[in-house]
Amino acid sequence: MTVRHVLLDADGVVQHGVRDPFALLRRWAGDRAEELGRALWAAERGPLRGQGDFLESVRRLVPSYADVDPDTLYESLWADITPSEATLALVDRLRGAGLGVHLGTNQHRQRGEHMRTVLGFDRLFDVSCYSWEMGTKKPEPDYFEIALERIGAPADEVLFVDDMEANVEAARTVGLRAEHWHLDRGHDVLEDLLAGHGVLLG
């Protein structure tokens, strides 16, 4: 079957987040930075599936570890997002070539809404698959099943690109074509991967 849709991960593929979150945490929490980091990322697991409010968890946890306003910490770690201009240009080229281009990402509600509105991702992608809305997250197979329903295409017409091998392997088990790629590898490599699936942009 011909690839008619490209499903792109966000962090590491479409955008950069904070490069060294632990450096920021050490600024505020010192020797307890790693402990705070583990607590925060554990607290995010439920909200990634739409279970609970992550920002409330940040406000509850941070005062036990660091002398910093929790909202400041949240903004610095989760709202500091830099979209890749090269990836967004590629999205435009793909859409111009007649392909559906979609976003497939694990996000809690506040960060996903920031991406949708402040970064304008709802205008850039045909379908957005945010884990918090779907009640499941990558690499769970249900995530990809729901994504296919939203896109409205059979699995073998969808090429998924993600920077995490576990997510790529999970997508393949559901029948999607899938490739492992990260922004650091360069967009020439990504275009070669697309070409390997018959997506030729000239």
Backbone torsions as a table, in degrees:
resi	resn	phi	psi	omega
1	MET	NA	152.5	179.6
2	THR	-83.4	139.7	174.2
3	VAL	-70.6	122.8	179.1
4	ARG	-116.8	-10.1	-177.2
5	HIS	-140.6	143.7	174.3
6	VAL	-121.5	125.1	179.1
7	LEU	-109.0	117.4	-174.0
8	LEU	-110.3	134.6	168.1
9	ASP	-65.8	161.3	179.8
10	ALA	-91.7	-75.9	-174.1
11	ASP	-66.7	122.8	-179.7
12	GLY	93.6	-11.4	-179.6
13	VAL	-124.8	-51.9	179.3
14	VAL	-97.8	-26.8	-173.1
15	GLN	-149.5	159.2	170.7
16	HIS	-102.7	136.1	166.9
17	GLY	-95.8	-159.5	177.6
18	VAL	-64.3	130.2	-175.3
19	ARG	-68.9	-40.6	-176.8
20	ASP	-134.8	80.8	-177.1
21	PRO	-61.5	-31.1	-178.7
22	PHE	-70.2	-26.2	174.8
23	ALA	-63.7	-40.8	176.8
24	LEU	-66.7	-43.1	-179.3
25	LEU	-63.8	-37.2	178.7
26	ARG	-65.1	-32.0	178.5
27	ARG	-60.6	-36.0	-175.1
28	TRP	-100.4	-34.3	-172.6
29	ALA	-111.3	-4.7	177.2
30	GLY	57.0	-127.7	-177.2
31	ASP	-66.4	-14.5	-179.5
32	ARG	-95.7	11.4	-176.0
33	ALA	-59.6	-47.0	-178.2
34	GLU	-67.0	-36.7	177.7
35	GLU	-63.7	-43.6	178.0
36	LEU	-64.6	-42.8	179.0
37	GLY	-58.6	-46.0	179.2
38	ARG	-61.7	-40.2	179.8
39	ALA	-64.8	-41.2	-178.9
40	LEU	-67.6	-45.3	-178.2
41	TRP	-70.0	-31.0	173.6
42	ALA	-67.0	-39.1	-179.6
43	ALA	-68.7	-21.4	-178.2
44	GLU	-80.7	-16.6	-173.7
45	ARG	-57.8	-47.8	179.3
46	GLY	-64.9	-50.4	178.9
47	PRO	-58.6	-26.4	175.0
48	LEU	-62.6	-24.4	175.8
49	ARG	-99.6	9.1	-178.6
50	GLY	82.2	15.3	-179.0
51	GLN	-104.5	103.1	179.5
52	GLY	91.1	170.6	-177.0
53	ASP	-110.4	113.9	-174.7
54	PHE	-66.9	-40.0	-178.6
55	LEU	-62.6	-35.8	175.0
56	GLU	-62.3	-38.8	178.2
57	SER	-65.5	-39.9	177.5
58	VAL	-60.4	-46.0	-178.5
59	ARG	-64.7	-29.2	179.5
60	ARG	-79.6	-38.9	-172.0
61	LEU	-82.1	-43.9	-167.5
62	VAL	-57.2	-43.2	-176.9
63	PRO	-60.2	-19.9	178.4
64	SER	-78.0	-13.5	-174.1
65	TYR	-120.9	-28.5	-169.5
66	ALA	-148.6	151.4	177.5
67	ASP	-94.9	74.5	179.9
68	VAL	-149.4	147.3	175.9
69	ASP	-62.7	124.2	-178.0
70	PRO	-56.6	-36.3	179.8
71	ASP	-67.8	-34.2	175.9
72	THR	-64.3	-44.6	177.9
73	LEU	-61.4	-44.6	-179.5
74	TYR	-60.1	-48.8	-178.6
75	GLU	-60.7	-38.4	-177.3
76	SER	-70.8	-33.8	-175.6
77	LEU	-93.9	-35.3	-172.4
78	TRP	-111.7	-22.4	-179.2
79	ALA	-99.9	-3.4	177.4
80	ASP	-85.5	90.6	-174.7
81	ILE	-125.7	133.0	177.2
82	THR	-118.9	106.5	176.4
83	PRO	-63.3	146.0	176.2
84	SER	-82.9	114.8	179.7
85	GLU	-62.1	-34.7	-179.5
86	ALA	-67.8	-40.3	177.7
87	THR	-66.6	-42.8	-179.6
88	LEU	-64.9	-34.2	174.9
89	ALA	-65.1	-37.9	177.1
90	LEU	-66.1	-38.6	176.3
91	VAL	-58.1	-44.7	178.6
92	ASP	-61.2	-40.6	179.8
93	ARG	-66.6	-40.5	178.8
94	LEU	-64.0	-44.9	179.4
95	ARG	-65.9	-37.3	177.7
96	GLY	-64.8	-26.4	177.8
97	ALA	-84.3	1.2	175.6
98	GLY	94.9	7.6	178.2
99	LEU	-89.7	149.8	168.3
100	GLY	-78.9	134.5	179.9
101	VAL	-124.5	125.3	-169.0
102	HIS	-130.5	158.8	-179.5
103	LEU	-108.2	128.7	178.9
104	GLY	-126.6	104.8	-167.5
105	THR	-146.1	145.2	172.0
106	ASN	-86.4	114.8	-180.0
107	GLN	-147.4	146.3	167.8
108	HIS	-82.8	168.8	-168.5
109	ARG	-58.3	-50.8	-173.7
110	GLN	-62.1	-41.5	-178.8
111	ARG	-71.1	-39.0	177.3
112	GLY	-63.0	-40.8	178.8
113	GLU	-66.7	-34.4	175.3
114	HIS	-62.4	-43.6	179.5
115	MET	-63.7	-40.9	-177.3
116	ARG	-67.0	-44.7	-170.7
117	THR	-98.0	-57.9	-176.7
118	VAL	-66.2	-44.2	179.8
119	LEU	-85.3	-13.4	175.5
120	GLY	73.8	26.3	-175.5
121	PHE	-66.2	-25.7	178.5
122	ASP	-63.7	-24.6	177.5
123	ARG	-83.4	-20.0	-172.4
124	LEU	-93.5	-24.1	-175.6
125	PHE	-119.0	148.8	-179.3
126	ASP	-72.8	-44.8	178.6
127	VAL	-133.8	136.0	177.8
128	SER	-114.7	126.7	-178.4
129	CYS	-114.3	88.8	178.8
130	TYR	-92.9	130.0	-173.4
131	SER	-58.9	-36.7	-175.3
132	TRP	-64.5	-27.3	178.6
133	GLU	-81.8	-22.6	-171.7
134	MET	-95.0	-13.2	-179.8
135	GLY	73.5	14.5	179.3
136	THR	-156.0	162.4	-178.3
137	LYS	-140.9	159.3	173.2
138	LYS	-63.3	141.8	9.3
139	PRO	-97.8	24.8	-179.8
140	GLU	-66.4	132.6	-178.7
141	PRO	-55.2	-34.1	-180.0
142	ASP	-57.8	-33.5	179.1
143	TYR	-57.1	-47.5	-176.6
144	PHE	-71.8	-34.1	176.5
145	GLU	-61.9	-45.6	179.8
146	ILE	-67.1	-38.8	178.1
147	ALA	-59.9	-42.4	178.9
148	LEU	-63.6	-39.3	177.0
149	GLU	-61.6	-42.4	-179.3
150	ARG	-66.7	-41.0	179.8
151	ILE	-70.4	-33.5	179.7
152	GLY	77.2	41.3	-177.7
153	ALA	-142.4	152.6	174.0
154	PRO	-68.4	154.6	-173.3
155	ALA	-57.7	-38.5	-174.4
156	ASP	-77.9	1.0	172.9
157	GLU	-99.5	1.6	-175.7
158	VAL	-115.8	126.8	174.8
159	LEU	-105.8	122.5	-178.0
160	PHE	-105.1	135.2	178.6
161	VAL	-123.8	126.5	-176.9
162	ASP	-145.7	153.6	-179.4
163	ASP	-90.8	2.3	179.6
164	MET	-118.1	124.2	-177.2
165	GLU	-57.8	-39.6	-178.1
166	ALA	-59.8	-38.3	179.3
167	ASN	-70.1	-37.9	177.8
168	VAL	-63.4	-46.4	-179.9
169	GLU	-63.9	-39.1	179.4
170	ALA	-64.4	-41.5	178.6
171	ALA	-61.3	-40.0	179.6
172	ARG	-64.5	-34.4	179.1
173	THR	-65.4	-25.2	178.8
174	VAL	-87.0	-9.8	176.4
175	GLY	107.9	-3.3	176.9
176	LEU	-71.6	150.8	164.0
177	ARG	-74.9	144.9	-174.9
178	ALA	-153.5	143.6	179.4
179	GLU	-135.0	144.5	177.1
180	HIS	-93.7	123.4	-179.7
181	TRP	-156.3	145.8	177.2
182	HIS	-130.0	150.9	179.3
183	LEU	-50.3	-35.4	-177.5
184	ASP	-64.7	-17.4	-179.4
185	ARG	-80.4	-15.7	178.1
186	GLY	92.1	150.4	-173.9
187	HIS	-78.8	-18.6	172.6
188	ASP	-62.5	-39.9	177.9
189	VAL	-64.9	-42.1	179.2
190	LEU	-62.5	-42.5	179.1
191	GLU	-64.1	-34.7	175.8
192	ASP	-65.4	-40.3	177.6
193	LEU	-63.7	-42.0	177.3
194	LEU	-62.4	-43.0	-179.5
195	ALA	-61.9	-32.6	177.2
196	GLY	-62.5	-18.5	176.9
197	HIS	-107.0	15.8	176.4
198	GLY	84.6	9.0	179.0
199	VAL	-94.4	98.3	-174.9
200	LEU	-109.4	123.2	-176.2
201	LEU	-107.5	-1.4	177.1
202	GLY	77.5	NA	NA
